[in-house]
Amino acid sequence: MGDFSKEFCGGTHVRNTGDLGCFKIISEESIGSGIRRITSITKMKAYEEFKKEEEYLYETAALLKMQNYNGFKEKLQALIDENNALRKEIASQNEKAMKMEADAKVQSAEDINGLKVLILKLKDAENGTLKSYAETLRNKMQDGFVFVVNEANGKVTFVCASSKAAIAKGLKAGDLVKAAAQLTGGNGGGRPDMAQAGGRDASRIDEALAAVREKIVNA
């Protein structure tokens, strides 16, 4: 098989590469030091596989309203870029909406042991905005403590923002989100003033929030 290979048999038993006809590599793997195993198909089987892939490309291109798959990569990249831009815009609008409603939320804060406390349970909020939201709420309160849980797509996210006064009482954000996450089958942690963690069992959210409230009351 040319000057770069002296051993080509490997069970194929052909006189030269021309006997193989159409050739398609299916997989390759390491089977020892400096040795790779290549699995392939040849002749009509390889041709049929190439045709299947070509048909798949045409079908996918048709979904994108394209006549053929020429320019398919560029079209797909444009859609990905557009989708990412829209996601960022939605996240930005959600963050603005959260900040606008922050003033109203602050009015419902509880006074517990000299702290302004907000414990919020959200549904299908954008997880990427939760830290900013919790921080905004905390900063709007004197000696504030904010604990937020969000359930979205079957997952649970805990975010905590703790002021210096709350930290001094032992209410460290990292410890609290970790404890809540562990109660819901997850884990996580973070800084004393800001932290995020994830859980899996949404049915135990109320139990986790009750545990957080108990720590605040006993702080």
Secondary structure by P-SEA (a helix, b strand, c coil): cccccccccccccccccccccbbbbcccccccccbbbbbbccaaaaaaaaaaaaaaaaaaaaaaccccccaaaaaaaaaaaaaaaaaaaaaaaaaaaaaaaaaaaaaacccccccbbbbbbbccccccaaaaaaaaaaaaccbbbbbbbbbcccbbbbbbbbcaaaaaacccaaaaaaaaaaaacccccccccccccccccccaaaaaaaaaaaaaaac
